[in-house]
Amino acid sequence: MNVHTSTSSGVGPSGPPRRSHALTRSLIAAGALCLVVVTATPAISASASASRHVRVSANEQVAVLLVGHRVHRRPEAGSPTLVAVPARRPITGERTTLPVIKRATGAGGLKWLRVMLPGRPNGSSGWIAQQGTRLLVNGWHLLVNLGARRVTVYRHGRALRRFSAVVGKPSTPTPTGSFFVEETLQMPSNEPGGPYALALSARSDALQEFEGGPGQIALHGRDNLGGTLGAAESHGCVRLATSSIDWLAQRIGPGVPVTIYAG
C-alpha cells in the first residue's frame, strides 16, 4: 500500500493493503496499540449535527512524514513540544500521513504545517516543520452518519458511494468529530472483523482501554464477528459488508479524512 501523487486519484493505496499478523482483537472491538497523543490543540470542530453542515472539499492536502517529527503548540521552533510522531504507523509500517489544516511561515523563512494528529484527545492538531515531509493532494473523504448508520464516500467533493453500516451501541457509541485514516490493512483470515480494516485516528470516548489497547476506532468488515447492517450494536467501530470494505480498502489509504456525525 503506497501513497502516490496523482491529483486525479488522490491519496489511496496503489497496491493491495498490507497484511497484519500482529493485529489483535482489540482493534476490531475498539482498541489497538497505536500512538496516544497527549495534550494538543483542538483541530476542526469535534461534532457535526447534520450532513448539510459538513463541508467536503474537492481536494485536501496531506503531509507524508519522511522522518519522525516533533509536534509544537505554535509554528515556532522554540514553542512547547506536544508529542513526537513517528515516520511510520505501528501496525503496517506505512508512512505516517497527516491531513494539513493550515500552513505558516515562521522565523527565518521556516515553513510550518498545522496537521491533524492521531490518538487522544480526539480532534487534536499541532504544528510540524514542513521540512522532512512530502505534500500530496487527496481527493477522498468519508462521511459516517451515525443516525442513518451509513458511510458515504466522496471523491473530489462529489458523493460516489453509500454503504449501510453497523455503528456503536448506546453504551459504547462511535465518537463524533473530524478524523482520518491512519493505515489500511488486510486482516488474517481467522481475525474477527475482516477481510480489511481502515484504522482511524479516532479513539473511543467510552472505553479508555480495551483488551490491552487504547480503544482505537476502525471501519472494518464483519468476518467472524457478525452484526446487522443498519443497527447500533458495536463497541464503537463501524462494521461494513464484505463488498463494501473490499471496495474501500482498494481505494482509501492513510491520510484520508473521515467525518463522523450524529445525523
C-alpha positions, 0 to 999 in steps of 0.5 A: 500500500503506497501513497502516490501523487496523482491529483486525479486519484488522490491519496489511496493505496496503489497496491493491495493493503498490507497484511497484519499478523500482529493485529489483535482483537482489540482493534476490531472491538475498539482498541489497538496499540497505536500512538496516544497523543497527549495534550494538543490543540483542538483541530476542526470542530469535534461534532457535526449535527447534520450532513448539510453542515459538513463541508467536503472539499474537492481536494485536501492536502496531506503531509507524508512524514519522511522522518519522525517529527516533533509536534509544537503548540505554535509554528515556532521552533522554540514553542512547547513540544506536544508529542513526537510522531513517528515516520511510520504507523505501528501496525503496517509500517506505512508512512505516517500521513497527516491531513494539513489544516493550515500552513505558516511561515515562521522565523527565518523563512521556516515553513510550518504545517498545522496537521491533524494528529492521531490518538487522544484527545480526539480532534487534536492538531499541532504544528510540524516543520514542513521540512522532512515531509512530502505534500500530496493532494487527496481527493477522498473523504468519508462521511459516517452518519451515525443516525442513518448508520451509513458511510458515504464516500466522496471523491473530489467533493462529489458523493460516489458511494453509500454503504449501510453500516453497523455503528456503536451501541448506546453504551459504547457509541462511535465518537463524533468529530473530524478524523482520518485514516491512519493505515489500511490493512488486510486482516488474517483470515481467522481475525474477527472483523475482516477481510480489511480494516481502515484504522482511524485516528479516532479513539473511543470516548467510552472505553479508555482501554480495551483488551490491552489497547487504547480503544482505537476506532476502525471501519472494518468488515464483519468476518467472524464477528457478525452484526446487522447492517443498519443497527447500533450494536458495536463497541464503537467501530463501524462494521461494513459488508464484505463488498463494501470494505473490499471496495474501500480498502482498494481505494482509501489509504492513510491520510484520508479524512473521515467525518463522523456525525450524529445525523 
